[in-house]
Amino acid sequence: MKEQSNHWRKPLTNYKKKVLKDDHSAILKVSRGGVLTTPQRKRLLGFTKSTEGEDEKKLWFDIRNSARTAFLDLKLICDVASDNQLKDIFEPLSSEDLQKDKNGRPDAFGKYTRTDVNTFLNTLLFERDNQEWKYFLASRLIEVAISYIRWKPEYESQLYNRVFDDVLDVVRHNYKP
């Protein structure tokens, strides 16, 4: 395998690799759950190298399958769970609500913590790379969000409906499935 294959990984500077390791090393303490296994997390962060018979292709095949299944699992949870359970899973917590680690800092990976969906959406979408599939994903997110917001009584006026329709017209005009 090449040091940085554009097919499997983004090219990263040594500084970016260090930042990623610092930012994500705490998740290695989480032993259960999640989309990735601890060995996969270590491989992605560069803490371990591939072992005999294990290659980058298999790693990414497993990650793609896990990610796809994770979305199906989330849909299943949303179909079955009560609103209280969904709120407990998805409601963003402020840093004041998070458990504190031994140094008194908020522990983002502590027991019973949740994270804002923006944590991964910002990372996914806010790279200036002009990828068509990202525009399509963003437009679908806008459509779904506006469809939900329209149900809120304070947004039922004609003014809001015109604004929502205008935004949807722009998004649908440019990005059709």
N, C-alpha and C positions, 0 to 999 in steps of 0.2 A: 504494500500500500504506500502511496505517496504520502509525504508529510501532511499536506493539506489537499485533499482531493475535492475539487469543486462539485463533484457528483454527490458526495456524501456529506461534506461539512463545509461551512463557510470558511473562507480564509480568515485567520485571526492573528493579530499581532501578539507578541509575547505579553505585552501589557494587558490586552483584552483577555487573554487566557488567564492571567493572574486575577483580574477583576472577577471573571466568571467563577473561578475557584473560590475566591473570597465570598462572593455573593451566594453561592450555592452549596458550599461545604456543609452548612448546617442541615440541609436536607438529608445528608448521609446519616444523620443521627436517627432519622425516621426509619424504623425497621420494617414496618408493615404498611401495606396499602400504597396507593398511588399507581400511576401508569407504569413507571419504571421500577425495575428491581434495583437493589443497592449495587450489585455488580455493574449493571448498565449505567447507573448514575456515575460510578467511579470511572468507567470507560469513557463516557462522554466528557467528563471533566479532566481527563488525562491523569487521574491518580493511578490507574492501572493500565497495562497494555493488553492487547489480545493474547490469548493463550494458544497453545498448539491446537490446530484444527478449528479455531474460532477466527472468523474474519469480519471485516467491516461490513460486508454484504449481509451476512446473517444478522449482525447486530441491528442494522437498519431495517431489515425485513421484520424482525421481532418488534422493534419500536413502532413501525408503521401499523402492524397488526394490533399491538397494544393500544395505540392511540385511537384507532378506529373503533375498537371494542369499548374503550373508555367512553366515547360519545354515545354509543348504544346503551351502555350501563347508566349514564347520566339521564338519558331519555327514559329508561325504565324507572329510575328513581323518581323522576318528575311525574311520571304517570301514576305511581303508586303512593308516594309519600304525601302526608298531610301538609298543609300550609305551614304549620309550626315546624315540622321537620325540614322543609325546604328552606324556611327562613334561617334555621339553625345551621344549615349547610352552606347557603349562598350569601347571606347578608354580610356585607363587608363590616369588619371591625375596625374601630379606630385604634391607634397605637396605645391609647389609655386602657382599652378593653383587653388587650393581649396580656397573657401571663408574663411575668417578669422572669428573666434568667437569673443566675446566681450573682450577676453584677448589677442587677436592678434595671437592665434594659429590656424592652419588649422582646419576647421570644416568639418570632413569627412561626416557628415550627413546633411550638409547645402543644401539649395535649389540648384538644377541643378548640383549636383555632381555625379560622377561616380566612380566606383571602379574597380580595376584590378581583372580579373577572378581568379588570383592566391590567392586572399584573401580567397576564400573558397576552392579552389583546394588543396592548401597546408594543410589546416586544415583537409580536407577529406582524403587525401592520405598519409600524412607524420606522420603516427602513426605506430610504429614498431609492427604491429599485424599480419602480414602475412595472410591477408584476400584475398582469391582467386578472389573475385569479384572486389576488388580494383586493382589487377594486370590487370584484364581484362579491366576495365575502363581506366587505364593508357595506356594500349596497344592501345585501340581504339582512345584515344586522340592523341597518337603518329602517328597512321595511318592517321587520318584526317589532322593533322598539316603538315605532310610530303606531303600529296597529295596537299595541298594548296601551300606550299612553292615551290614545283616543278614548279609552274606556273610563278614564278618570273624569269625574263630573266637572272639574274646573277647566277642562279642555274641550268641552262640548260646544263652545260657541262657534258661530260661522267664521269668525276671524281665524281662530285656531285651525279649523278644518281647511280653510283656504291655504294657510301656511303649510300644514301637513301635506295637502294635495300637491302644492308647488314643489316641496322637497321630494316627494315621491315621484312626481313627473320627471324631475331632473335625474334622479337616481335610476328610474326605470328606462328613461330614454337612452341613457348611455350604457347601461349594463343589463342586457336581457339574457336570460338563461338559454 
